[in-house]
Amino acid sequence: MKTKGKVLMGILVLILIVILVVVVVNNKNQSEEKKGSPEKVQQNSQNNNVEMLDNGTKLNTSSELSKTKTVEGLEISNIELKENGGISTLTADVKNTTKQDKESTKIKIEILDQTGKVLLTLKDSIKPVKAGETVKFSVAVTADVTNAYDFKITKE
């Protein structure tokens, strides 16, 4: 019985050591992510359209991207493009500037670089919007496209 007790105690000690190692490695990785590598900082500083926020989120600051756009009587404004954790999210307010309620509108969004080259094409829908009403719109993609200069939105 004493041998079984020693074996059990040894297993518990081994488990505790493994847990301790995992916690230390995890904390070290989180610390390094917060600091960021000099290479990443250099890349971001070369792109005038990206601002790194304190929480690690990248924010697109392109004045062209944030300009109000219109598609089918829907005014797209308060546009924001952010990336966090490998997911880029484009959010905006959508106002129905017509006098008629709009059903769900299928759209195509082309994310553009400074030369007008399409970086990425997204297809989505804007939910129904009553005449004069403003709704929130959001679309996300698992890619970092915060270096975009502008986007084009058309009815699909």
N, C-alpha and C positions, 0 to 999 in steps of 0.2 A: 504494500500500500504506500510506503514511503517513496518508492521509486515512481509510482504513478503520480504522486503529489509533486515530486520534483520535475517530472516531465511536463505536467500541467503548468507549473509555475514558470518553467522555461518557455513554454509556448506563449503565455501571457506577456512575459517580458519581451519576447520577439515581436509580438503584435504591437506593443507599446512603442518599440523602437521604429517599426515601420510607419506607424501613425505620425510619430515625431518627425521622421525624415520627410514624409509627404507634406506636412504643415510647413516645415522650413523651406522646402523647395517651392511650394505654392506662394509663400510670402515673398521669396526672392524674385519670382517671376512677376508678381504684381508690382513690386518695387521698381523693377527694370522697365515695365510697361509705362509706369507713370513718368519716369525720367525721359523715355524716348531715346532713340539712338540718334547720334549726330547726323547720320545719313538721312533719316526721315525728316529731321528739322531742316536740313539743307534743301531737300526736295520741296518742302512746304514753303520755304522762304522764296524759292524761285518762282512759285506759282502765285501771282498777285491776286488770284481769285479765291484763295483759300485762307481762312483764319482758323487757327487751332485754339479751341476753347479749353478752359481749365480742366474740364471733366474728360478730355480726350476726344471730344466730338469735333469733327471738321465742319466748318460752316462756309458755304460758298458766298463770296461777297461781290460777285460780278454784277455791275449795274445793269447790264443788258438782260441777264437772267431774271432779275427782280422787276423788270418793267412789266406793267399791266398788259395783258394780252386778251384778245377776244376771239371766241369761236361760237358761231350759231347764236348770237345774242347773249352769250354768257361771258361776263367780264371776269377774268382771272387776275387776282391781285394779292398783295401781301405774300408773295411767293418766297419760299425758303427751301433751300437744298442743303441737307445735312447728311453726314455719314458718321456712324458709330457702330463699332463691332462688325465691320464688313457689310453693313446694310446702309444704303443711301436712300433717303426719304425726301420726296418732293411734296411739300404741303402748300396749300393756297386757299384763299377765300374765293368762292364762285358766286357771283351775283347775276341773277336773271334780270337783264336790263330791258326785257320786252314786256309787253302787256299781257302775254299768254303764259300759262304754266308750261314748263318744259318737262317732258318725260325723260327717262334715263337716256343720256347721250353717250354713245360709244365714241371714244377719242383715240388718236394716235399722238404720242409725244416723242419727238426726236430731240435727244440731248446732243448739243452741238459744241464743237471746240471753237477757238477763235477764228479759224479759217473757214468755218461753216461746215466742216466735215462732221458727219453723223457719228457720234461715239456710241450711241445706244438708242434703240427704238423700243418704246413701251406701248402696250395697248391696254386700255382700261375704260371705265365708264364713270361718268359724273352722275350721281344720283339725281332723281327728279327734283326740280327747283321751281317753286311757285313764282309767279310774276312779282318782281320787286324783292324777292327773298334772297338772302345770302346763306350759303352752306359751306361747310369745310370740305376740302378735297385732299386726299393723300394717296400717294402711290409709292411703293418701296421696291427696291431691287437689291439682290445680293452681289453688289459690285460697288466699288468706290468711283463715283462719277462727279465728285465735288470739284474737280478741276474744269468742269464745263464752263463755257462762256455764255451760252444762251440755250434756249430750247424753242422748238416750234410745236404748236399744238393745232391739230386739224381734226375735223369730224371723220370718223372711220366709216 
